[in-house]
């Protein structure tokens, strides 16, 4: 089936479902805390080390688990009620962050302790976001995938927007401890929202039809074992099945590479954005927060407009969005005024929103529900591999050579996304 024009987004239909409203609220609140955590930790590390390489190492700590965890995580996501899995991950990460907040407040934490929190948080996130993307496929009918993914992206970027607006003030008044207290609390609120998402147990493989209405028995049946008893025996079989599926579906693989490359660029770019705020714009933590807010504003705007802009030729829009990301980042270090840098960040955020929504919606329309967890996890491994390589490389190039050359390297990464998006469009036209 070709990825043709997407149907019109019906926002009222989406938010008429109480479960989706809880999903939206939980994502927004969680990302508000996570955005403050990431910005606060990044600025804290740069402030005490004065080294972009150290910042790069911290980013690597967050992304490194994604090289290993998704192999088991993808199988787990396809065998476990994704709502319960998300709740367990939220509660675990919230407890971890609150413990480190207490250590920062009442003790004298070392960098390795903060990086340890980042590492464990990254391990949880490596499973969490693949699970959440798969959960969206369960919540909405296939015709509303664009609207659902737009809503999720708006929740994510809206949370980051508010985080960027407040993080500088909170860091200056309460330090890293205050930021971590807030982040830990948001994880627990997110877990509660997932709890209210729906009633009963839902196995990801109960039906091949994504978006099919849940049988009544799922609403009232007692909860069966959360993890199947044959999980260990079936891991290798499930991994082989997932890899075989990607080999046989080049369109899905091309879309996944596009998405993974964009995500790698977004995460690794934080190494350069914090250096840009400090060394080029001389804007301090508040300026860094404004740059993050500019990105979020652009992303929210892009999320709202995706259904209208990309309704007829979504993959053409995807190619254009990745091209703007590539060319724009090559020019970013030559912008020395904060307002213009914020504007550019907003443009990048809008393009990232368009790209993320269109790739995820197309993948959801093509991939069977029972394979979605493994498919998303495979993309996460690709993205994490790129993130780890780029985070260290960008930090080293920025510190030892020049920030302009580092941004040029980032532009080349986005150029890979352009090529993958063009291939996805070509394959789609051949399948039409």
PLY file of the C-alpha trace (Angstrom):
ply
format ascii 1.0
element vertex 432
property float x
property float y
property float z
element edge 431
property int vertex1
property int vertex2
end_header
0.00 0.00 0.00
1.43 3.38 -0.97
1.58 6.23 1.53
-0.87 8.48 -0.25
-2.47 11.71 0.87
-3.47 11.70 4.52
-7.12 12.25 5.54
-8.11 15.48 7.26
-7.24 15.61 10.95
-10.32 15.57 13.18
-9.09 17.06 16.46
-12.51 16.82 18.12
-12.65 13.07 17.43
-9.25 12.53 19.00
-9.84 14.53 22.16
-13.37 13.24 22.62
-11.68 10.08 23.91
-10.87 10.49 27.61
-7.99 8.01 27.26
-6.30 10.12 24.62
-6.74 13.24 26.77
-4.90 11.52 29.63
-2.24 10.34 27.18
-1.74 13.91 25.91
-1.60 15.38 29.44
0.82 12.74 30.70
3.17 13.28 27.75
3.09 17.06 28.19
3.82 16.91 31.92
6.53 14.28 31.54
8.33 16.27 28.85
8.16 19.46 30.92
10.15 17.70 33.62
12.47 15.90 31.21
13.22 19.12 29.33
14.17 20.88 32.54
16.30 17.90 33.59
18.21 17.76 30.32
18.79 21.52 30.13
19.69 21.79 33.81
22.12 18.88 33.79
23.71 20.06 30.54
24.24 23.58 31.86
25.49 22.26 35.22
28.11 20.04 33.56
29.29 22.83 31.27
29.44 25.26 34.21
31.67 23.08 36.39
33.88 21.65 33.63
33.89 24.40 30.96
34.20 21.59 28.40
31.92 20.72 25.49
33.56 17.29 25.47
32.20 16.71 28.99
28.78 17.82 27.78
29.11 15.38 24.90
29.96 12.57 27.34
26.81 13.36 29.34
24.70 13.22 26.19
26.36 9.90 25.32
25.46 8.57 28.79
21.81 9.24 27.99
21.90 7.67 24.55
24.32 4.77 25.14
21.72 2.31 26.55
19.87 2.63 23.25
22.57 0.47 21.65
21.63 -2.53 23.79
18.29 -2.10 25.56
16.03 -1.94 22.46
16.93 -5.48 21.40
15.09 -6.84 24.44
12.83 -3.82 24.72
11.28 -4.33 21.29
10.33 -7.91 22.12
9.01 -6.79 25.51
6.88 -4.06 23.96
5.28 -6.58 21.62
4.51 -9.01 24.47
3.42 -6.75 27.34
0.51 -4.37 27.88
2.21 -1.17 26.78
0.30 0.92 29.31
1.65 -1.10 32.27
5.15 -0.99 30.81
5.03 2.81 30.53
3.76 3.13 34.11
6.56 0.91 35.46
9.20 2.93 33.59
7.76 6.26 34.79
7.68 5.19 38.45
11.22 3.76 38.30
12.71 6.85 36.67
10.80 9.21 38.94
12.12 7.45 42.04
15.68 7.57 40.66
15.55 11.29 39.89
14.08 12.15 43.31
16.89 10.23 45.02
19.53 12.13 43.05
17.71 15.41 43.81
18.07 14.63 47.52
21.77 13.84 46.98
22.32 17.17 45.22
20.39 19.07 47.87
21.92 17.50 50.97
25.24 16.13 49.70
28.06 16.85 47.30
27.46 14.76 44.17
30.27 13.93 41.78
29.89 14.16 38.02
29.90 10.36 37.74
26.84 10.19 40.00
24.93 12.64 37.83
26.05 10.79 34.70
24.88 7.56 36.35
21.39 9.03 36.72
21.51 10.13 33.10
22.61 6.64 32.02
19.76 4.88 33.86
17.27 7.46 32.65
18.45 6.81 29.12
17.95 3.06 29.58
14.34 3.68 30.59
13.78 6.15 27.77
15.14 3.68 25.21
12.17 1.42 25.95
9.65 4.08 26.96
9.47 6.08 23.75
9.32 3.04 21.48
6.50 1.76 23.71
4.67 5.10 23.61
4.89 5.27 19.80
3.45 1.76 19.63
0.74 2.68 22.15
-0.49 5.50 19.90
-1.26 2.90 17.26
-3.58 1.15 19.75
-5.44 4.29 20.82
-6.67 5.74 17.55
-8.16 4.51 14.27
-5.76 4.34 11.27
-7.31 7.38 9.59
-6.28 9.59 12.52
-2.60 8.68 12.73
-1.44 12.11 11.49
-3.61 13.92 14.04
-2.54 11.58 16.84
1.17 11.95 16.05
0.72 15.71 15.70
-0.92 15.79 19.13
1.86 13.76 20.70
4.51 15.98 19.17
2.64 19.09 20.36
2.53 17.62 23.87
6.26 16.83 23.73
7.31 20.19 22.36
4.78 22.09 24.46
6.35 20.54 27.55
9.80 21.46 26.28
8.58 24.99 25.51
7.48 25.60 29.08
10.64 23.91 30.35
12.79 26.25 28.27
10.83 29.25 29.49
11.32 28.41 33.18
14.53 26.42 33.41
16.89 29.41 33.46
14.99 31.11 36.30
14.64 27.89 38.33
18.31 27.00 37.85
19.41 30.43 39.03
17.12 30.35 42.08
17.09 26.66 43.12
19.99 25.11 41.24
20.08 21.60 39.86
18.33 20.18 42.95
15.17 22.23 42.33
15.05 21.11 38.72
15.41 17.45 39.67
12.66 17.68 42.31
10.29 18.95 39.65
11.33 16.32 37.12
10.89 13.46 39.58
7.38 14.64 40.41
6.37 14.86 36.75
7.29 11.21 36.19
4.85 10.16 38.90
2.08 12.33 37.45
2.74 10.80 34.03
2.38 7.30 35.51
-1.00 8.28 36.96
-2.17 9.56 33.56
-1.19 6.24 31.95
-3.10 4.43 34.71
-6.23 6.39 33.76
-5.69 5.75 30.05
-8.02 2.74 29.94
-9.24 -0.20 32.03
-8.26 -3.83 31.76
-5.34 -5.67 30.19
-4.59 -5.43 26.48
-2.11 -7.78 24.85
-0.40 -6.15 21.83
-1.09 -9.24 19.71
-4.81 -9.57 20.41
-5.53 -8.39 16.85
-3.67 -7.63 13.65
-5.96 -4.67 12.94
-4.44 -1.54 14.39
-7.01 0.79 15.87
-9.68 -1.91 16.17
-12.17 -1.30 18.96
-11.28 -3.17 22.13
-13.43 -6.21 22.91
-15.65 -5.78 25.96
-13.88 -8.65 27.71
-10.73 -6.51 27.93
-12.60 -3.98 30.01
-13.67 -6.42 32.71
-11.33 -9.39 32.60
-8.92 -9.91 35.51
-5.33 -8.98 34.73
-3.36 -11.95 33.38
0.40 -12.28 33.85
1.98 -9.08 32.56
4.87 -10.94 30.90
4.31 -14.16 29.01
5.94 -17.22 30.51
7.73 -18.05 27.25
9.34 -14.62 26.91
12.93 -15.83 27.28
12.44 -18.70 24.85
10.82 -16.49 22.25
13.23 -13.53 22.29
15.51 -14.79 19.52
12.57 -15.90 17.41
10.91 -12.51 17.74
14.14 -10.66 16.96
14.60 -12.71 13.79
11.02 -12.03 12.76
11.45 -8.27 13.25
14.70 -8.11 11.28
13.23 -10.23 8.49
10.29 -7.84 8.25
12.56 -4.82 7.79
14.59 -6.61 5.11
11.39 -7.29 3.20
10.00 -3.76 3.60
12.46 -1.21 2.12
9.90 1.62 2.38
9.56 1.11 6.12
13.35 0.94 6.47
13.86 4.15 4.46
11.27 5.97 6.59
12.90 4.61 9.74
16.35 5.81 8.70
14.91 9.25 7.98
13.30 9.40 11.41
16.33 7.97 13.24
18.73 10.38 11.55
16.57 13.39 12.38
16.25 12.27 16.01
20.01 11.74 16.27
20.55 15.25 14.95
18.13 16.77 17.45
19.69 15.04 20.47
23.34 15.51 19.53
22.71 19.16 18.58
22.28 19.97 22.28
26.06 19.72 22.62
26.38 22.62 20.18
23.36 24.69 21.24
24.65 25.03 24.80
28.06 26.08 23.45
26.40 28.49 21.02
24.51 30.16 23.87
27.61 30.45 26.04
30.47 31.19 23.65
28.89 32.79 20.55
25.74 34.51 21.78
27.05 35.13 25.35
23.47 34.69 26.54
23.86 32.54 29.69
21.33 29.98 30.94
18.37 32.22 30.15
19.53 32.57 26.55
19.90 28.81 26.36
16.35 28.50 27.65
15.12 30.93 24.98
16.81 28.88 22.25
15.08 25.75 23.59
11.78 27.64 23.73
12.19 28.84 20.15
12.63 25.25 19.01
9.54 24.19 20.94
7.39 27.02 19.55
8.36 26.03 16.02
7.67 22.38 16.74
4.21 23.08 18.19
3.38 25.26 15.19
4.62 22.58 12.80
2.58 19.97 14.62
-0.60 22.03 14.25
0.02 22.69 10.55
1.22 19.26 9.41
-2.22 17.99 8.48
-2.81 21.02 6.26
0.67 21.40 4.72
1.33 17.74 3.98
-2.15 16.45 3.25
-1.62 15.80 -0.48
2.11 15.12 -0.95
3.45 14.12 2.48
6.73 12.61 1.33
7.60 15.65 -0.80
7.10 17.80 2.29
9.29 15.36 4.23
12.15 15.81 1.74
11.82 19.60 1.92
11.80 19.63 5.73
14.97 17.54 6.01
16.68 19.72 3.38
15.94 22.87 5.40
17.38 21.22 8.51
20.57 20.36 6.64
21.16 23.74 5.00
20.02 25.77 8.02
22.38 24.13 10.48
25.34 24.85 8.22
24.59 28.60 8.63
23.61 28.52 12.33
27.03 29.36 13.89
27.29 32.57 11.86
24.18 34.02 13.53
25.49 36.12 16.41
22.30 37.84 17.58
20.08 35.95 20.03
16.70 36.91 18.47
17.74 35.63 15.04
19.14 32.46 16.56
15.80 31.88 18.30
13.99 32.38 14.98
16.23 29.82 13.28
15.63 27.39 16.12
11.89 27.85 15.60
12.27 27.03 11.89
14.26 23.92 12.76
11.66 22.87 15.30
8.89 23.22 12.72
10.79 21.14 10.17
11.56 18.47 12.76
7.85 18.35 13.66
6.83 17.87 10.05
9.45 15.18 9.53
8.69 13.29 12.72
4.92 13.28 12.26
5.04 12.24 8.62
7.53 9.43 9.14
5.76 8.04 12.21
2.30 8.25 10.60
3.51 6.51 7.45
5.20 3.77 9.49
2.05 3.23 11.57
0.00 2.88 8.40
2.37 0.21 7.04
3.52 -1.85 10.04
1.27 -4.46 11.72
0.58 -3.81 15.40
2.30 -7.01 16.54
5.57 -5.85 14.93
5.44 -2.19 15.92
7.52 -2.52 19.09
10.36 -4.30 17.35
10.20 -1.91 14.38
10.37 1.17 16.62
13.19 -0.37 18.65
15.20 -1.11 15.50
14.92 2.56 14.55
15.99 3.48 18.09
19.18 1.41 17.72
20.03 3.19 14.46
19.33 6.57 16.02
21.34 5.81 19.17
24.36 4.63 17.19
24.37 7.93 15.35
23.74 9.92 18.53
26.68 8.39 20.37
29.04 8.98 17.45
27.81 12.50 16.81
27.65 13.65 20.44
31.33 12.89 21.02
32.40 14.08 17.57
30.53 17.39 17.78
31.87 18.09 21.26
35.46 17.34 20.21
35.29 19.29 16.94
33.65 22.28 18.66
36.25 22.40 21.44
39.41 21.62 19.46
38.65 22.94 15.97
35.67 25.29 15.59
31.98 25.46 16.34
31.33 26.30 12.67
32.91 23.05 11.55
30.89 21.18 14.18
27.64 22.63 12.85
28.77 21.68 9.33
29.19 18.10 10.51
25.67 18.18 11.91
24.41 19.49 8.57
25.94 16.44 6.87
24.03 14.16 9.24
20.77 15.84 8.23
21.82 15.39 4.59
21.64 11.63 5.20
18.00 12.14 6.25
17.38 13.98 2.96
18.70 11.04 0.94
16.65 8.51 2.97
13.49 10.61 2.57
14.04 10.82 -1.19
14.40 7.05 -1.33
11.18 6.59 0.65
9.36 8.87 -1.79
10.76 7.00 -4.79
9.78 3.61 -3.35
6.33 4.90 -2.52
5.76 6.16 -6.06
6.83 2.75 -7.37
4.30 1.04 -5.09
1.42 3.34 -6.10
0 1
1 2
2 3
3 4
4 5
5 6
6 7
7 8
8 9
9 10
10 11
11 12
12 13
13 14
14 15
15 16
16 17
17 18
18 19
19 20
20 21
21 22
22 23
23 24
24 25
25 26
26 27
27 28
28 29
29 30
30 31
31 32
32 33
33 34
34 35
35 36
36 37
37 38
38 39
39 40
40 41
41 42
42 43
43 44
44 45
45 46
46 47
47 48
48 49
49 50
50 51
51 52
52 53
53 54
54 55
55 56
56 57
57 58
58 59
59 60
60 61
61 62
62 63
63 64
64 65
65 66
66 67
67 68
68 69
69 70
70 71
71 72
72 73
73 74
74 75
75 76
76 77
77 78
78 79
79 80
80 81
81 82
82 83
83 84
84 85
85 86
86 87
87 88
88 89
89 90
90 91
91 92
92 93
93 94
94 95
95 96
96 97
97 98
98 99
99 100
100 101
101 102
102 103
103 104
104 105
105 106
106 107
107 108
108 109
109 110
110 111
111 112
112 113
113 114
114 115
115 116
116 117
117 118
118 119
119 120
120 121
121 122
122 123
123 124
124 125
125 126
126 127
127 128
128 129
129 130
130 131
131 132
132 133
133 134
134 135
135 136
136 137
137 138
138 139
139 140
140 141
141 142
142 143
143 144
144 145
145 146
146 147
147 148
148 149
149 150
150 151
151 152
152 153
153 154
154 155
155 156
156 157
157 158
158 159
159 160
160 161
161 162
162 163
163 164
164 165
165 166
166 167
167 168
168 169
169 170
170 171
171 172
172 173
173 174
174 175
175 176
176 177
177 178
178 179
179 180
180 181
181 182
182 183
183 184
184 185
185 186
186 187
187 188
188 189
189 190
190 191
191 192
192 193
193 194
194 195
195 196
196 197
197 198
198 199
199 200
200 201
201 202
202 203
203 204
204 205
205 206
206 207
207 208
208 209
209 210
210 211
211 212
212 213
213 214
214 215
215 216
216 217
217 218
218 219
219 220
220 221
221 222
222 223
223 224
224 225
225 226
226 227
227 228
228 229
229 230
230 231
231 232
232 233
233 234
234 235
235 236
236 237
237 238
238 239
239 240
240 241
241 242
242 243
243 244
244 245
245 246
246 247
247 248
248 249
249 250
250 251
251 252
252 253
253 254
254 255
255 256
256 257
257 258
258 259
259 260
260 261
261 262
262 263
263 264
264 265
265 266
266 267
267 268
268 269
269 270
270 271
271 272
272 273
273 274
274 275
275 276
276 277
277 278
278 279
279 280
280 281
281 282
282 283
283 284
284 285
285 286
286 287
287 288
288 289
289 290
290 291
291 292
292 293
293 294
294 295
295 296
296 297
297 298
298 299
299 300
300 301
301 302
302 303
303 304
304 305
305 306
306 307
307 308
308 309
309 310
310 311
311 312
312 313
313 314
314 315
315 316
316 317
317 318
318 319
319 320
320 321
321 322
322 323
323 324
324 325
325 326
326 327
327 328
328 329
329 330
330 331
331 332
332 333
333 334
334 335
335 336
336 337
337 338
338 339
339 340
340 341
341 342
342 343
343 344
344 345
345 346
346 347
347 348
348 349
349 350
350 351
351 352
352 353
353 354
354 355
355 356
356 357
357 358
358 359
359 360
360 361
361 362
362 363
363 364
364 365
365 366
366 367
367 368
368 369
369 370
370 371
371 372
372 373
373 374
374 375
375 376
376 377
377 378
378 379
379 380
380 381
381 382
382 383
383 384
384 385
385 386
386 387
387 388
388 389
389 390
390 391
391 392
392 393
393 394
394 395
395 396
396 397
397 398
398 399
399 400
400 401
401 402
402 403
403 404
404 405
405 406
406 407
407 408
408 409
409 410
410 411
411 412
412 413
413 414
414 415
415 416
416 417
417 418
418 419
419 420
420 421
421 422
422 423
423 424
424 425
425 426
426 427
427 428
428 429
429 430
430 431
